[in-house]
Amino acid sequence: MTKRMRLAIQSKGRLSDGSLELLGKAGVRFSNNRESLWRPAANFDLDLMMVRDDDIPSLVLGGAADYGIVGENVLAELQVDEPRFNELEIVLPLSFASCRLDVAAPDAQGWTQLSDLDGKRIATSYPALTRSAFTDAGIQVDIIEMKGSVEVAPRLGIADAICDLVSSGATLKANNLKSIATLLDSQAVMIRPQTGREDETDNTAETLMHRLGGVMASAQTKYIMLNAPTDRLDDIQALLPGSDAPTIARIAGRDDVVAVQAVCRERVFWETLERLKNAGARAILVLPIEKMMA
């Protein structure tokens, strides 16, 4: 009997929604019972373990789960705080739940760099990463650990500045805070132990990661179709963002115009289309790519 891969993901929240959406786009189907600890896939040798985000590294390290999807910030904090977690490795960045761990201070203070915080109090939910960053910079600060609502600490007089996760920056702005340094860029990542894994489970994981890689590649990749004058073809090809050699085909009854089709692996902006049009391209179509595998 084939051994099923056990993948630990967050039971609720943004990481849970992003993980399930990504797995769904990779063609893996699960039951809708999100309240259950285990959710077996109906068409893949995979069982989801629905748990707290903070518990995922421990479950993977201890062997209860073969792989896990976790915020890079959570893993980094544990690896700084407890060296045993350095036995875990990131095998695939997943390109969602992007954020950064920023040091921020009240805008009115005018502080612009970490050295301005020497001797100050820093409120954070990431004490290990914060302490390590300031220690490495040779800056003495007092770390005040908080479990939530870190951004209100300066306004309440609890701390002089904060170190917290930032996505859009709207929360900082609402609390009159300004980022002065980024300690970590974070996203959702797939993790596993570096040693002690089973080959059969790894084979399943490799297939899954190929699928996930294809989904992420297709998310940014577009298929462009256009008509190009033959005397402007080189200029138009140079404007196609991140494309391999395009397909060029003759158009019936025309010797002065060709059809161009290209897979573009970079984002296609309106400015790109305007430059293509100005170079002579016509009938420009930009189509999404649902699935792609190298």
C-alpha positions as YAML, in Angstrom:
chain: A
units: angstrom
residues:
- id: 1
  name: MET
  ca: [0.00, 0.00, 0.00]
- id: 2
  name: THR
  ca: [1.36, 3.42, -0.97]
- id: 3
  name: LYS
  ca: [2.32, 5.59, 2.00]
- id: 4
  name: ARG
  ca: [0.39, 8.86, 1.95]
- id: 5
  name: MET
  ca: [2.20, 12.15, 2.37]
- id: 6
  name: ARG
  ca: [1.16, 14.14, 5.47]
- id: 7
  name: LEU
  ca: [1.16, 17.90, 4.93]
- id: 8
  name: ALA
  ca: [0.56, 20.24, 7.88]
- id: 9
  name: ILE
  ca: [-1.12, 23.56, 7.07]
- id: 10
  name: GLN
  ca: [-2.76, 26.29, 9.11]
- id: 11
  name: SER
  ca: [-6.35, 25.44, 10.06]
- id: 12
  name: LYS
  ca: [-7.74, 28.97, 9.68]
- id: 13
  name: GLY
  ca: [-6.72, 32.35, 8.32]
- id: 14
  name: ARG
  ca: [-4.83, 33.74, 5.35]
- id: 15
  name: LEU
  ca: [-2.23, 30.93, 5.21]
- id: 16
  name: SER
  ca: [-4.97, 28.29, 5.30]
- id: 17
  name: ASP
  ca: [-6.97, 29.94, 2.51]
- id: 18
  name: GLY
  ca: [-3.87, 30.48, 0.37]
- id: 19
  name: SER
  ca: [-2.64, 26.91, 0.86]
- id: 20
  name: LEU
  ca: [-5.99, 25.36, -0.05]
- id: 21
  name: GLU
  ca: [-6.36, 27.63, -3.08]
- id: 22
  name: LEU
  ca: [-2.88, 26.75, -4.33]
- id: 23
  name: LEU
  ca: [-3.42, 23.01, -3.82]
- id: 24
  name: GLY
  ca: [-6.78, 23.26, -5.58]
- id: 25
  name: LYS
  ca: [-5.18, 24.94, -8.60]
- id: 26
  name: ALA
  ca: [-2.66, 22.07, -8.62]
- id: 27
  name: GLY
  ca: [-5.57, 19.68, -9.09]
- id: 28
  name: VAL
  ca: [-5.71, 18.24, -5.56]
- id: 29
  name: ARG
  ca: [-9.27, 17.80, -4.26]
- id: 30
  name: PHE
  ca: [-10.27, 17.65, -0.57]
- id: 31
  name: SER
  ca: [-13.48, 17.34, 1.40]
- id: 32
  name: ASN
  ca: [-15.07, 20.59, 2.61]
- id: 33
  name: ASN
  ca: [-14.84, 19.65, 6.29]
- id: 34
  name: ARG
  ca: [-12.40, 22.30, 7.55]
- id: 35
  name: GLU
  ca: [-13.18, 21.52, 11.20]
- id: 36
  name: SER
  ca: [-11.51, 18.11, 11.05]
- id: 37
  name: LEU
  ca: [-7.86, 17.62, 12.01]
- id: 38
  name: TRP
  ca: [-7.31, 15.40, 8.96]
- id: 39
  name: ARG
  ca: [-8.49, 16.13, 5.41]
- id: 40
  name: PRO
  ca: [-7.56, 13.36, 2.97]
- id: 41
  name: ALA
  ca: [-7.21, 14.17, -0.72]
- id: 42
  name: ALA
  ca: [-9.60, 12.27, -2.95]
- id: 43
  name: ASN
  ca: [-7.29, 12.06, -5.97]
- id: 44
  name: PHE
  ca: [-3.74, 12.27, -4.58]
- id: 45
  name: ASP
  ca: [-1.67, 10.38, -1.99]
- id: 46
  name: LEU
  ca: [-1.89, 13.32, 0.40]
- id: 47
  name: ASP
  ca: [-3.48, 13.97, 3.80]
- id: 48
  name: LEU
  ca: [-3.75, 17.49, 5.21]
- id: 49
  name: MET
  ca: [-3.18, 18.05, 8.91]
- id: 50
  name: MET
  ca: [-5.10, 21.20, 9.91]
- id: 51
  name: VAL
  ca: [-3.29, 22.81, 12.87]
- id: 52
  name: ARG
  ca: [-2.10, 26.10, 14.35]
- id: 53
  name: ASP
  ca: [0.56, 27.91, 12.32]
- id: 54
  name: ASP
  ca: [2.95, 28.06, 15.28]
- id: 55
  name: ASP
  ca: [2.77, 24.27, 15.72]
- id: 56
  name: ILE
  ca: [3.68, 23.31, 12.16]
- id: 57
  name: PRO
  ca: [7.50, 23.42, 12.48]
- id: 58
  name: SER
  ca: [7.38, 21.25, 15.62]
- id: 59
  name: LEU
  ca: [5.07, 18.72, 13.96]
- id: 60
  name: VAL
  ca: [7.33, 18.46, 10.91]
- id: 61
  name: LEU
  ca: [10.51, 18.27, 12.97]
- id: 62
  name: GLY
  ca: [8.99, 15.61, 15.22]
- id: 63
  name: GLY
  ca: [7.80, 13.46, 12.32]
- id: 64
  name: ALA
  ca: [4.04, 13.86, 12.87]
- id: 65
  name: ALA
  ca: [3.91, 15.54, 9.45]
- id: 66
  name: ASP
  ca: [6.19, 14.88, 6.48]
- id: 67
  name: TYR
  ca: [6.00, 18.43, 5.12]
- id: 68
  name: GLY
  ca: [4.45, 21.69, 6.21]
- id: 69
  name: ILE
  ca: [3.35, 25.04, 4.81]
- id: 70
  name: VAL
  ca: [4.23, 27.87, 7.16]
- id: 71
  name: GLY
  ca: [5.01, 31.55, 7.19]
- id: 72
  name: GLU
  ca: [8.73, 32.12, 6.66]
- id: 73
  name: ASN
  ca: [8.61, 34.56, 9.59]
- id: 74
  name: VAL
  ca: [7.41, 31.82, 11.96]
- id: 75
  name: LEU
  ca: [10.20, 29.46, 10.89]
- id: 76
  name: ALA
  ca: [12.88, 32.17, 11.11]
- id: 77
  name: GLU
  ca: [11.84, 33.17, 14.63]
- id: 78
  name: LEU
  ca: [12.03, 29.56, 15.82]
- id: 79
  name: GLN
  ca: [15.39, 28.96, 14.13]
- id: 80
  name: VAL
  ca: [16.92, 31.96, 15.90]
- id: 81
  name: ASP
  ca: [15.34, 31.05, 19.24]
- id: 82
  name: GLU
  ca: [15.90, 27.27, 19.18]
- id: 83
  name: PRO
  ca: [18.81, 25.88, 17.09]
- id: 84
  name: ARG
  ca: [17.14, 22.47, 16.73]
- id: 85
  name: PHE
  ca: [14.75, 24.02, 14.19]
- id: 86
  name: ASN
  ca: [17.69, 24.58, 11.86]
- id: 87
  name: GLU
  ca: [17.21, 20.90, 10.97]
- id: 88
  name: LEU
  ca: [14.22, 22.07, 8.90]
- id: 89
  name: GLU
  ca: [14.75, 23.30, 5.36]
- id: 90
  name: ILE
  ca: [12.68, 25.36, 2.94]
- id: 91
  name: VAL
  ca: [12.05, 23.32, -0.21]
- id: 92
  name: LEU
  ca: [9.65, 25.61, -2.07]
- id: 93
  name: PRO
  ca: [8.74, 29.30, -1.67]
- id: 94
  name: LEU
  ca: [5.02, 29.57, -2.46]
- id: 95
  name: SER
  ca: [4.59, 33.20, -3.57]
- id: 96
  name: PHE
  ca: [1.62, 34.07, -1.35]
- id: 97
  name: ALA
  ca: [1.11, 35.59, 2.11]
- id: 98
  name: SER
  ca: [3.96, 37.99, 1.38]
- id: 99
  name: CYS
  ca: [4.90, 40.42, 4.14]
- id: 100
  name: ARG
  ca: [7.97, 41.82, 5.83]
- id: 101
  name: LEU
  ca: [9.19, 42.19, 9.40]
- id: 102
  name: ASP
  ca: [9.80, 45.90, 9.88]
- id: 103
  name: VAL
  ca: [11.10, 48.09, 12.65]
- id: 104
  name: ALA
  ca: [8.83, 51.13, 12.82]
- id: 105
  name: ALA
  ca: [8.74, 54.22, 15.01]
- id: 106
  name: PRO
  ca: [6.40, 57.20, 15.53]
- id: 107
  name: ASP
  ca: [6.69, 59.50, 12.53]
- id: 108
  name: ALA
  ca: [6.92, 62.55, 14.80]
- id: 109
  name: GLN
  ca: [10.17, 61.32, 16.35]
- id: 110
  name: GLY
  ca: [12.08, 61.67, 13.09]
- id: 111
  name: TRP
  ca: [14.08, 58.48, 13.62]
- id: 112
  name: THR
  ca: [15.37, 57.12, 10.32]
- id: 113
  name: GLN
  ca: [17.78, 54.27, 11.16]
- id: 114
  name: LEU
  ca: [18.26, 51.51, 13.71]
- id: 115
  name: SER
  ca: [21.03, 53.38, 15.54]
- id: 116
  name: ASP
  ca: [18.48, 56.07, 16.45]
- id: 117
  name: LEU
  ca: [16.81, 53.48, 18.69]
- id: 118
  name: ASP
  ca: [19.84, 52.88, 20.92]
- id: 119
  name: GLY
  ca: [18.62, 52.55, 24.52]
- id: 120
  name: LYS
  ca: [14.95, 52.52, 23.47]
- id: 121
  name: ARG
  ca: [12.13, 50.04, 24.17]
- id: 122
  name: ILE
  ca: [10.99, 47.87, 21.22]
- id: 123
  name: ALA
  ca: [7.63, 46.07, 21.35]
- id: 124
  name: THR
  ca: [7.39, 42.94, 19.18]
- id: 125
  name: SER
  ca: [5.83, 39.53, 18.68]
- id: 126
  name: TYR
  ca: [9.18, 38.36, 17.29]
- id: 127
  name: PRO
  ca: [11.60, 38.81, 20.19]
- id: 128
  name: ALA
  ca: [14.30, 36.43, 18.93]
- id: 129
  name: LEU
  ca: [14.60, 37.99, 15.46]
- id: 130
  name: THR
  ca: [14.38, 41.51, 16.88]
- id: 131
  name: ARG
  ca: [16.98, 40.93, 19.57]
- id: 132
  name: SER
  ca: [19.33, 39.21, 17.11]
- id: 133
  name: ALA
  ca: [19.10, 42.06, 14.58]
- id: 134
  name: PHE
  ca: [19.86, 44.77, 17.12]
- id: 135
  name: THR
  ca: [22.63, 42.72, 18.75]
- id: 136
  name: ASP
  ca: [24.26, 42.12, 15.36]
- id: 137
  name: ALA
  ca: [24.11, 45.87, 14.72]
- id: 138
  name: GLY
  ca: [25.69, 46.60, 18.13]
- id: 139
  name: ILE
  ca: [22.63, 48.49, 19.34]
- id: 140
  name: GLN
  ca: [21.33, 48.10, 22.91]
- id: 141
  name: VAL
  ca: [17.52, 47.98, 23.21]
- id: 142
  name: ASP
  ca: [14.95, 46.64, 25.67]
- id: 143
  name: ILE
  ca: [12.68, 44.03, 24.07]
- id: 144
  name: ILE
  ca: [9.04, 44.06, 25.18]
- id: 145
  name: GLU
  ca: [7.27, 40.92, 24.01]
- id: 146
  name: MET
  ca: [3.62, 41.26, 22.97]
- id: 147
  name: LYS
  ca: [1.23, 38.68, 21.48]
- id: 148
  name: GLY
  ca: [-0.82, 41.09, 19.42]
- id: 149
  name: SER
  ca: [-1.76, 44.74, 18.71]
- id: 150
  name: VAL
  ca: [1.94, 45.63, 18.69]
- id: 151
  name: GLU
  ca: [1.29, 48.78, 16.66]
- id: 152
  name: VAL
  ca: [-0.49, 50.53, 19.56]
- id: 153
  name: ALA
  ca: [2.45, 50.13, 21.97]
- id: 154
  name: PRO
  ca: [4.08, 53.55, 21.30]
- id: 155
  name: ARG
  ca: [0.75, 55.37, 21.56]
- id: 156
  name: LEU
  ca: [0.06, 53.70, 24.92]
- id: 157
  name: GLY
  ca: [3.55, 54.50, 26.22]
- id: 158
  name: ILE
  ca: [4.48, 50.82, 26.47]
- id: 159
  name: ALA
  ca: [7.37, 51.13, 24.00]
- id: 160
  name: ASP
  ca: [9.24, 53.71, 21.95]
- id: 161
  name: ALA
  ca: [9.12, 51.72, 18.68]
- id: 162
  name: ILE
  ca: [7.91, 48.37, 17.34]
- id: 163
  name: CYS
  ca: [9.04, 45.43, 15.23]
- id: 164
  name: ASP
  ca: [6.08, 43.81, 13.51]
- id: 165
  name: LEU
  ca: [4.83, 42.22, 10.30]
- id: 166
  name: VAL
  ca: [3.84, 44.68, 7.59]
- id: 167
  name: SER
  ca: [1.83, 43.92, 4.44]
- id: 168
  name: SER
  ca: [0.39, 47.06, 2.89]
- id: 169
  name: GLY
  ca: [1.60, 49.51, 5.55]
- id: 170
  name: ALA
  ca: [-1.94, 50.76, 6.19]
- id: 171
  name: THR
  ca: [-1.87, 49.73, 9.87]
- id: 172
  name: LEU
  ca: [1.39, 51.58, 10.44]
- id: 173
  name: LYS
  ca: [-0.01, 54.69, 8.80]
- id: 174
  name: ALA
  ca: [-3.20, 54.51, 10.87]
- id: 175
  name: ASN
  ca: [-1.06, 54.53, 14.01]
- id: 176
  name: ASN
  ca: [1.27, 57.32, 12.82]
- id: 177
  name: LEU
  ca: [4.21, 54.93, 12.50]
- id: 178
  name: LYS
  ca: [6.92, 54.87, 9.84]
- id: 179
  name: SER
  ca: [9.11, 51.93, 8.82]
- id: 180
  name: ILE
  ca: [12.82, 52.57, 9.30]
- id: 181
  name: ALA
  ca: [14.28, 49.10, 8.59]
- id: 182
  name: THR
  ca: [13.24, 45.70, 7.22]
- id: 183
  name: LEU
  ca: [14.63, 42.71, 9.11]
- id: 184
  name: LEU
  ca: [13.02, 39.93, 7.05]
- id: 185
  name: ASP
  ca: [11.06, 39.49, 3.83]
- id: 186
  name: SER
  ca: [8.58, 36.68, 4.34]
- id: 187
  name: GLN
  ca: [6.16, 34.52, 2.37]
- id: 188
  name: ALA
  ca: [4.50, 31.14, 2.72]
- id: 189
  name: VAL
  ca: [7.01, 28.32, 2.29]
- id: 190
  name: MET
  ca: [6.96, 24.52, 2.19]
- id: 191
  name: ILE
  ca: [9.30, 22.94, 4.72]
- id: 192
  name: ARG
  ca: [10.60, 19.47, 5.56]
- id: 193
  name: PRO
  ca: [13.30, 17.85, 7.73]
- id: 194
  name: GLN
  ca: [16.74, 17.75, 6.12]
- id: 195
  name: THR
  ca: [17.24, 14.10, 7.07]
- id: 196
  name: GLY
  ca: [15.26, 11.00, 8.04]
- id: 197
  name: ARG
  ca: [12.64, 11.23, 5.28]
- id: 198
  name: GLU
  ca: [11.04, 8.30, 3.46]
- id: 199
  name: ASP
  ca: [11.72, 7.97, -0.29]
- id: 200
  name: GLU
  ca: [8.12, 7.01, -1.06]
- id: 201
  name: THR
  ca: [6.75, 10.14, 0.59]
- id: 202
  name: ASP
  ca: [9.43, 12.28, -1.08]
- id: 203
  name: ASN
  ca: [8.34, 10.98, -4.49]
- id: 204
  name: THR
  ca: [4.78, 12.13, -3.81]
- id: 205
  name: ALA
  ca: [6.10, 15.47, -2.59]
- id: 206
  name: GLU
  ca: [8.22, 15.91, -5.71]
- id: 207
  name: THR
  ca: [5.16, 15.40, -7.92]
- id: 208
  name: LEU
  ca: [3.19, 17.88, -5.83]
- id: 209
  name: MET
  ca: [5.95, 20.49, -5.94]
- id: 210
  name: HIS
  ca: [6.19, 20.18, -9.74]
- id: 211
  name: ARG
  ca: [2.48, 20.91, -9.93]
- id: 212
  name: LEU
  ca: [2.71, 23.82, -7.47]
- id: 213
  name: GLY
  ca: [5.66, 25.24, -9.39]
- id: 214
  name: GLY
  ca: [3.60, 25.11, -12.58]
- id: 215
  name: VAL
  ca: [0.71, 26.93, -10.92]
- id: 216
  name: MET
  ca: [2.98, 29.69, -9.61]
- id: 217
  name: ALA
  ca: [4.77, 30.06, -12.94]
- id: 218
  name: SER
  ca: [1.51, 30.37, -14.84]
- id: 219
  name: ALA
  ca: [0.20, 33.02, -12.43]
- id: 220
  name: GLN
  ca: [2.74, 35.56, -13.71]
- id: 221
  name: THR
  ca: [3.02, 34.20, -17.24]
- id: 222
  name: LYS
  ca: [0.87, 35.49, -20.09]
- id: 223
  name: TYR
  ca: [0.34, 34.44, -23.69]
- id: 224
  name: ILE
  ca: [0.60, 37.37, -26.11]
- id: 225
  name: MET
  ca: [-0.72, 37.31, -29.66]
- id: 226
  name: LEU
  ca: [-0.32, 40.21, -32.08]
- id: 227
  name: ASN
  ca: [0.20, 41.18, -35.70]
- id: 228
  name: ALA
  ca: [3.52, 42.85, -36.54]
- id: 229
  name: PRO
  ca: [4.80, 44.61, -39.66]
- id: 230
  name: THR
  ca: [7.77, 42.64, -40.98]
- id: 231
  name: ASP
  ca: [9.97, 45.73, -41.06]
- id: 232
  name: ARG
  ca: [9.34, 46.35, -37.31]
- id: 233
  name: LEU
  ca: [9.55, 42.73, -36.17]
- id: 234
  name: ASP
  ca: [12.92, 43.03, -34.39]
- id: 235
  name: ASP
  ca: [11.76, 46.08, -32.42]
- id: 236
  name: ILE
  ca: [8.53, 44.37, -31.38]
- id: 237
  name: GLN
  ca: [10.29, 41.16, -30.33]
- id: 238
  name: ALA
  ca: [12.62, 43.20, -28.10]
- id: 239
  name: LEU
  ca: [9.60, 44.63, -26.26]
- id: 240
  name: LEU
  ca: [8.05, 41.26, -25.35]
- id: 241
  name: PRO
  ca: [8.69, 40.89, -21.58]
- id: 242
  name: GLY
  ca: [10.61, 37.81, -20.49]
- id: 243
  name: SER
  ca: [9.71, 35.78, -23.58]
- id: 244
  name: ASP
  ca: [11.46, 32.89, -25.22]
- id: 245
  name: ALA
  ca: [11.79, 32.94, -29.01]
- id: 246
  name: PRO
  ca: [8.25, 33.72, -30.23]
- id: 247
  name: THR
  ca: [6.33, 31.79, -32.85]
- id: 248
  name: ILE
  ca: [6.05, 33.77, -36.08]
- id: 249
  name: ALA
  ca: [3.54, 32.77, -38.76]
- id: 250
  name: ARG
  ca: [2.56, 34.18, -42.13]
- id: 251
  name: ILE
  ca: [-0.84, 35.82, -42.55]
- id: 252
  name: ALA
  ca: [-2.81, 34.71, -45.60]
- id: 253
  name: GLY
  ca: [-2.61, 37.25, -48.41]
- id: 254
  name: ARG
  ca: [-0.11, 39.52, -46.61]
- id: 255
  name: ASP
  ca: [3.62, 39.72, -47.16]
- id: 256
  name: ASP
  ca: [4.13, 42.83, -45.04]
- id: 257
  name: VAL
  ca: [2.58, 41.54, -41.79]
- id: 258
  name: VAL
  ca: [3.17, 38.41, -39.68]
- id: 259
  name: ALA
  ca: [1.38, 36.89, -36.68]
- id: 260
  name: VAL
  ca: [3.47, 36.71, -33.47]
- id: 261
  name: GLN
  ca: [2.71, 34.47, -30.49]
- id: 262
  name: ALA
  ca: [4.84, 34.46, -27.34]
- id: 263
  name: VAL
  ca: [4.84, 33.13, -23.78]
- id: 264
  name: CYS
  ca: [5.92, 36.04, -21.57]
- id: 265
  name: ARG
  ca: [7.30, 35.08, -18.17]
- id: 266
  name: GLU
  ca: [7.20, 38.60, -16.74]
- id: 267
  name: ARG
  ca: [4.23, 40.77, -15.86]
- id: 268
  name: VAL
  ca: [2.58, 42.51, -18.79]
- id: 269
  name: PHE
  ca: [1.61, 46.10, -17.97]
- id: 270
  name: TRP
  ca: [-0.53, 48.55, -19.94]
- id: 271
  name: GLU
  ca: [2.67, 50.48, -20.63]
- id: 272
  name: THR
  ca: [4.04, 47.36, -22.34]
- id: 273
  name: LEU
  ca: [1.02, 47.19, -24.64]
- id: 274
  name: GLU
  ca: [1.32, 50.89, -25.45]
- id: 275
  name: ARG
  ca: [5.00, 50.47, -26.38]
- id: 276
  name: LEU
  ca: [4.12, 47.49, -28.59]
- id: 277
  name: LYS
  ca: [1.42, 49.52, -30.32]
- id: 278
  name: ASN
  ca: [3.76, 52.47, -30.83]
- id: 279
  name: ALA
  ca: [6.27, 50.05, -32.39]
- id: 280
  name: GLY
  ca: [3.69, 49.01, -34.97]
- id: 281
  name: ALA
  ca: [1.96, 46.00, -33.37]
- id: 282
  name: ARG
  ca: [-1.77, 45.62, -33.97]
- id: 283
  name: ALA
  ca: [-4.59, 43.32, -32.77]
- id: 284
  name: ILE
  ca: [-2.75, 42.69, -29.49]
- id: 285
  name: LEU
  ca: [-4.26, 40.01, -27.24]
- id: 286
  name: VAL
  ca: [-3.00, 39.09, -23.75]
- id: 287
  name: LEU
  ca: [-4.33, 35.75, -22.46]
- id: 288
  name: PRO
  ca: [-3.89, 34.07, -19.06]
- id: 289
  name: ILE
  ca: [-2.21, 30.67, -18.85]
- id: 290
  name: GLU
  ca: [-4.07, 28.25, -16.57]
- id: 291
  name: LYS
  ca: [-1.39, 25.55, -16.31]
- id: 292
  name: MET
  ca: [2.26, 25.37, -17.34]
- id: 293
  name: MET
  ca: [4.92, 22.68, -16.89]
- id: 294
  name: ALA
  ca: [8.51, 22.94, -18.07]
...
